[in-house]
Amino acid sequence: MKGRVIALDQIGGRDAAALIVDGVLLDIVVDPAGEAPLPGAILRGIVDRPMKGQGGVFVKLPGGQSGFLRQVSGLAPGQPVLVQLSGAAEPGKALPVTTRLLFKGRYAIITPGAPGRNISRRIRDEDMRNALESLAEAGMEGAPADLGLILRSACAEADEADIADDILAMRDLSVAVLSDIEGGPELLVDGASAHETAWRDWTDPAPDDVAEGEGAFEAHGVEELIDALLSPRVPLPGGAHMYVEPTRALVAVDVNTGNDTTPAASLKANIAAARDLPRQLRLRGLGGQVVVDFAPMPKKDRAVLDQVLRAAFKGESSETSLSGWTNLGLYELVRKRDRLPLAELLGVRE
């Protein structure tokens, strides 16, 4: 099906959302099982013991869970601290948390400790930017001086009243949470569920169709697309393919040309793999260290592949560091673990 489609359904009794553009699955979110806080949740924790040599401290979280905060200065054991769950952790490891809180709405993001009024660069119309600046100033009037505001690109198609309401809601929520520092470990604001994430983050640009309820995934072929993600083999144009295989230490990616034996086969396969790699990592929920064994090619072609990789990862929301080539001819990158692996969420063993 052509166009931009958001499908909202359930998998195993848990909410799930899929974003499909022209028949290609661009993103999928599945709520985890259990009562663990969702990524983006804001919690009050208690500083525990520092980890010498690792540049951080453990933080006691609600439910007996433990978080790891990469910050030591200004913190003392037993001190309450507000933190936000910044990603997912492997079983048995502490949850990654940060003190850089974000209160994220559909149109507005409040940034405590980062004052200023900012408007998405994707909005270029000067008249619209001027109107949004006025809304921002009005919405933040009387707010604490250290609260910043970002107006998202979705504001370009939104009603001014809706934007103003979102600014006010996020501002009031941030003020209430920031003042709730005393007490023991507690969940203050849960993260967005799969369906909430879809409505908040995927509706810009506006979808051509939003399918909700039981059968939405089946109607748009999402189940088959998910099955493909559970296989390590990823077909590429021209008969090439790559394997994406997570291990405990890293994610290994192997690129093969298939039956193509022409002189340009390796470069074509490698470019196709580089372009699809960000999507595959995002959909599979894979992060950490990623090592790519591209198909053999002359060293002079590496510059071309470097450009393709930088362009491919440029629009990714997850922090990614492209480290480059090793002496053995492998390519290394590091991607933030911002979600649980899809196979783990679905209860499938790797």
C-alpha positions as CSV (number, residue, x, y, z in Angstrom):
1,M,0.0,0.0,0.0
2,K,1.3,3.4,-0.9
3,G,1.3,6.2,1.6
4,R,2.1,6.7,5.3
5,V,0.2,4.3,7.6
6,I,0.1,4.0,11.4
7,A,-1.2,0.7,12.7
8,L,-2.2,0.4,16.4
9,D,-2.8,-3.1,17.6
10,Q,-1.7,-5.6,20.3
11,I,0.9,-8.4,20.4
12,G,0.4,-10.9,23.2
13,G,-2.0,-8.7,25.0
14,R,0.4,-5.7,25.0
15,D,0.0,-2.5,23.0
16,A,2.1,-2.2,19.9
17,A,2.4,0.3,17.1
18,A,3.9,0.2,13.6
19,L,4.8,2.9,11.1
20,I,4.6,1.8,7.5
21,V,5.5,4.0,4.5
22,D,4.9,2.7,1.0
23,G,4.8,-0.8,2.3
24,V,8.1,-0.6,4.1
25,L,8.2,-0.9,7.9
26,L,10.0,2.2,9.3
27,D,9.4,1.7,13.0
28,I,7.7,-0.5,15.5
29,V,7.2,-0.1,19.3
30,V,6.0,-2.8,21.6
31,D,5.2,-2.3,25.3
32,P,7.3,-4.6,27.5
33,A,5.8,-7.2,29.8
34,G,5.6,-6.6,33.5
35,E,5.4,-3.4,35.5
36,A,8.9,-1.9,34.7
37,P,8.9,1.8,33.9
38,L,8.9,2.6,30.2
39,P,11.8,4.5,28.6
40,G,11.3,8.2,29.2
41,A,9.9,7.7,32.6
42,I,10.8,10.2,35.3
43,L,11.6,8.9,38.7
44,R,12.8,10.0,42.1
45,G,15.8,7.9,43.1
46,I,18.3,7.7,45.9
47,V,22.0,8.0,45.2
48,D,23.7,4.8,46.2
49,R,27.4,3.9,45.9
50,P,29.8,5.4,43.4
51,M,31.5,3.2,40.9
52,K,35.2,4.1,40.9
53,G,36.7,3.9,37.5
54,Q,33.4,3.9,35.7
55,G,32.5,7.6,36.1
56,G,29.1,7.1,37.6
57,V,27.0,6.1,40.6
58,F,24.2,3.5,41.2
59,V,20.8,5.0,42.0
60,K,18.1,3.1,44.0
61,L,14.8,3.1,42.0
62,P,11.3,2.0,42.8
63,G,10.5,-1.7,43.1
64,G,14.0,-2.5,44.2
65,Q,15.5,-1.7,40.8
66,S,18.8,-0.1,40.3
67,G,19.9,2.6,37.8
68,F,23.3,3.7,36.7
69,L,23.9,7.5,36.4
70,R,27.0,8.7,34.6
71,Q,27.6,11.5,37.0
72,V,29.5,11.8,40.3
73,S,30.1,15.5,41.0
74,G,27.6,17.1,43.3
75,L,26.0,13.8,44.4
76,A,26.3,12.1,47.8
77,P,25.1,8.7,48.9
78,G,21.6,8.9,50.3
79,Q,20.7,12.1,48.4
80,P,17.4,12.1,46.5
81,V,17.8,12.8,42.8
82,L,15.3,13.2,39.9
83,V,16.3,11.0,36.9
84,Q,14.9,10.0,33.6
85,L,15.1,6.5,32.1
86,S,17.2,7.0,29.0
87,G,17.2,3.6,27.5
88,A,17.0,-0.1,28.0
89,A,19.3,-2.5,29.8
90,E,20.4,-6.1,29.3
91,P,19.0,-8.6,31.9
92,G,20.8,-8.3,35.2
93,K,22.2,-4.8,34.4
94,A,21.3,-1.5,35.9
95,L,18.9,0.8,34.0
96,P,20.6,3.7,32.3
97,V,19.3,7.0,33.7
98,T,20.1,10.7,33.3
99,T,19.5,13.9,35.3
100,R,18.9,15.8,32.0
101,L,15.1,15.6,32.1
102,L,12.8,16.2,29.1
103,F,9.1,16.7,29.3
104,K,7.9,15.7,25.8
105,G,4.5,16.5,24.3
106,R,3.2,16.3,20.8
107,Y,4.1,19.9,20.0
108,A,6.3,21.1,22.9
109,I,9.3,19.9,24.8
110,I,10.2,21.4,28.1
111,T,14.0,21.3,28.9
112,P,14.8,22.0,32.6
113,G,18.3,23.4,33.0
114,A,18.5,24.4,29.4
115,P,16.7,27.8,29.1
116,G,15.8,29.3,25.8
117,R,13.0,29.3,23.3
118,N,13.7,27.2,20.2
119,I,11.7,26.3,17.1
120,S,12.3,23.2,14.9
121,R,14.6,24.0,12.0
122,R,12.3,22.1,9.7
123,I,9.8,25.1,10.1
124,R,11.3,27.6,7.7
125,D,8.4,30.0,7.0
126,E,9.2,33.3,8.7
127,D,5.6,34.3,9.4
128,M,5.0,30.9,11.0
129,R,8.2,31.1,13.1
130,N,7.2,34.6,14.3
131,A,3.8,33.3,15.3
132,L,5.3,30.4,17.1
133,E,7.8,32.6,18.9
134,S,4.8,34.6,20.2
135,L,3.1,31.4,21.4
136,A,6.3,30.3,23.1
137,E,6.7,33.6,25.0
138,A,3.1,33.7,26.0
139,G,3.1,30.0,27.1
140,M,6.3,30.3,29.2
141,E,5.4,33.6,30.8
142,G,5.9,33.3,34.6
143,A,7.7,30.0,34.3
144,P,11.0,29.4,36.2
145,A,13.9,31.0,34.4
146,D,15.8,27.7,34.0
147,L,13.0,26.1,32.0
148,G,13.6,25.9,28.2
149,L,11.1,25.2,25.5
150,I,11.4,23.5,22.1
151,L,8.5,23.7,19.6
152,R,8.5,20.6,17.4
153,S,8.0,20.4,13.7
154,A,4.5,19.1,14.1
155,C,3.5,22.7,15.1
156,A,3.6,23.6,11.4
157,E,0.3,21.8,10.8
158,A,-1.3,22.4,14.2
159,D,-3.9,24.7,15.5
160,E,-2.5,27.5,17.7
161,A,-4.8,26.7,20.5
162,D,-3.6,23.1,20.6
163,I,0.0,24.2,20.6
164,A,-0.7,26.7,23.5
165,D,-2.5,23.9,25.5
166,D,0.5,21.5,25.0
167,I,3.0,24.2,26.1
168,L,1.0,24.9,29.2
169,A,0.5,21.2,30.0
170,M,4.2,20.3,29.7
171,R,5.2,23.4,31.6
172,D,2.9,22.7,34.5
173,L,3.9,19.0,34.6
174,S,7.6,20.0,34.7
175,V,7.1,22.5,37.5
176,A,5.2,19.9,39.6
177,V,7.7,17.2,39.1
178,L,10.8,19.4,39.7
179,S,9.3,20.4,43.1
180,D,8.7,16.8,44.2
181,I,12.2,16.0,45.2
182,E,11.8,14.8,48.8
183,G,11.0,11.2,49.6
184,G,12.1,7.7,48.7
185,P,12.3,6.1,45.3
186,E,9.1,6.7,43.3
187,L,7.8,6.7,39.8
188,L,6.7,10.3,39.1
189,V,5.8,10.2,35.4
190,D,5.7,7.0,33.3
191,G,7.1,6.9,29.8
192,A,5.0,6.9,26.7
193,S,3.3,3.6,25.8
194,A,3.5,2.3,22.2
195,H,0.2,3.9,21.2
196,E,1.1,7.2,22.9
197,T,4.5,7.2,21.1
198,A,2.8,6.7,17.7
199,W,0.4,9.6,18.3
200,R,3.2,11.9,19.7
201,D,6.1,11.1,17.4
202,W,4.8,9.7,14.1
203,T,2.0,12.1,13.1
204,D,4.4,14.6,11.5
205,P,4.0,14.4,8.5
206,A,0.3,13.6,8.9
207,P,-0.4,9.9,8.1
208,D,-2.7,8.9,5.2
209,D,-4.3,6.3,7.4
210,V,-4.5,5.4,11.1
211,A,-5.7,1.8,11.6
212,E,-6.7,1.0,15.2
213,G,-7.9,-2.1,17.0
214,E,-7.7,-5.8,16.6
215,G,-6.8,-6.8,13.1
216,A,-5.0,-3.6,12.2
217,F,-1.6,-5.4,12.0
218,E,-3.1,-8.3,9.9
219,A,-4.8,-5.8,7.5
220,H,-1.5,-4.1,6.7
221,G,0.8,-7.1,6.7
222,V,2.7,-6.1,9.9
223,E,2.8,-9.6,11.2
224,E,4.8,-10.8,8.1
225,L,7.1,-7.8,8.4
226,I,7.8,-8.6,12.0
227,D,8.5,-12.3,11.1
228,A,11.2,-11.0,8.7
229,L,12.8,-9.0,11.5
230,L,13.2,-12.2,13.6
231,S,15.4,-13.7,10.9
232,P,19.1,-12.6,10.9
233,R,19.1,-12.6,7.1
234,V,18.2,-9.3,5.4
235,P,17.7,-9.4,1.6
236,L,19.2,-6.5,-0.4
237,P,18.7,-5.3,-4.0
238,G,20.4,-7.3,-6.7
239,G,20.4,-10.6,-4.9
240,A,22.8,-9.4,-2.2
241,H,22.1,-9.9,1.5
242,M,23.4,-9.2,5.0
243,Y,23.2,-11.0,8.3
244,V,22.5,-9.0,11.5
245,E,23.3,-11.1,14.5
246,P,23.4,-9.8,18.1
247,T,25.8,-11.4,20.6
248,R,26.4,-10.5,24.3
249,A,29.4,-8.3,23.4
250,L,28.3,-6.7,20.1
251,V,26.1,-6.8,17.1
252,A,27.8,-8.5,14.1
253,V,26.8,-7.6,10.6
254,D,28.0,-9.5,7.6
255,V,27.4,-8.3,4.0
256,N,27.5,-10.6,1.0
257,T,27.1,-10.0,-2.7
258,G,25.2,-13.2,-3.4
259,N,25.5,-14.5,-7.0
260,D,26.5,-11.2,-8.5
261,T,30.1,-11.5,-9.7
262,T,30.4,-8.2,-11.6
263,P,33.3,-5.8,-10.6
264,A,30.9,-3.3,-9.0
265,A,29.0,-6.0,-7.0
266,S,30.7,-5.4,-3.7
267,L,30.3,-1.7,-3.7
268,K,26.6,-1.9,-4.7
269,A,25.9,-4.5,-2.0
270,N,27.8,-2.4,0.6
271,I,26.0,0.8,-0.3
272,A,22.6,-1.0,-0.1
273,A,23.5,-2.5,3.3
274,A,24.7,0.9,4.7
275,R,21.5,2.6,3.7
276,D,19.3,-0.1,5.3
277,L,21.5,-0.6,8.4
278,P,19.9,2.2,10.6
279,R,16.4,0.9,9.9
280,Q,17.4,-2.7,10.7
281,L,19.0,-1.7,14.0
282,R,16.1,0.5,14.9
283,L,13.4,-2.1,14.1
284,R,15.3,-4.9,15.8
285,G,16.0,-2.8,18.9
286,L,19.7,-3.3,18.7
287,G,22.4,-1.0,20.1
288,G,25.8,-0.9,21.7
289,Q,28.9,-1.8,19.7
290,V,28.1,-2.7,16.1
291,V,30.8,-4.3,13.9
292,V,30.2,-4.5,10.1
293,D,32.1,-6.9,7.8
294,F,31.4,-5.3,4.5
295,A,31.9,-7.3,1.3
296,P,35.5,-7.0,0.0
297,M,36.2,-3.9,-2.0
298,P,39.2,-1.6,-2.8
299,K,40.2,0.8,-0.1
300,K,39.6,3.7,-2.5
301,D,35.8,2.9,-2.3
302,R,35.8,3.4,1.5
303,A,35.3,7.2,1.2
304,V,32.1,6.6,-0.8
305,L,30.8,4.2,1.8
306,D,31.7,6.7,4.6
307,Q,29.5,9.3,3.0
308,V,26.6,6.9,2.6
309,L,26.8,5.8,6.3
310,R,26.9,9.4,7.5
311,A,23.9,10.3,5.4
312,A,22.0,7.1,6.5
313,F,22.5,7.7,10.2
314,K,22.0,11.5,10.1
315,G,18.2,11.4,10.7
316,E,18.3,8.8,13.4
317,S,16.9,9.8,16.8
318,S,19.2,7.4,18.6
319,E,22.7,8.7,19.4
320,T,25.1,7.0,17.0
321,S,28.9,7.4,16.9
322,L,30.5,6.3,13.6
323,S,34.0,5.1,14.7
324,G,35.3,4.1,11.3
325,W,37.5,1.3,9.9
326,T,39.7,-1.1,11.9
327,N,43.1,-2.5,10.8
328,L,41.3,-5.7,9.8
329,G,38.9,-3.8,7.4
330,L,35.9,-3.9,9.6
331,Y,33.7,-0.9,10.3
332,E,32.7,0.0,13.8
333,L,30.0,2.2,15.2
334,V,28.2,2.6,18.6
335,R,24.5,3.1,18.9
336,K,22.6,4.0,22.0
337,R,20.4,1.3,23.5
338,D,17.2,3.2,23.6
339,R,14.8,0.2,23.6
340,L,14.7,-3.5,24.3
341,P,15.5,-5.9,21.5
342,L,12.4,-6.9,19.5
343,A,13.1,-10.6,19.9
344,E,13.3,-10.2,23.6
345,L,10.0,-8.3,23.7
346,L,8.3,-11.0,21.7
347,G,9.8,-13.8,23.8
348,V,11.9,-15.2,21.0
349,R,15.3,-16.6,21.8
350,E,18.2,-15.4,19.6
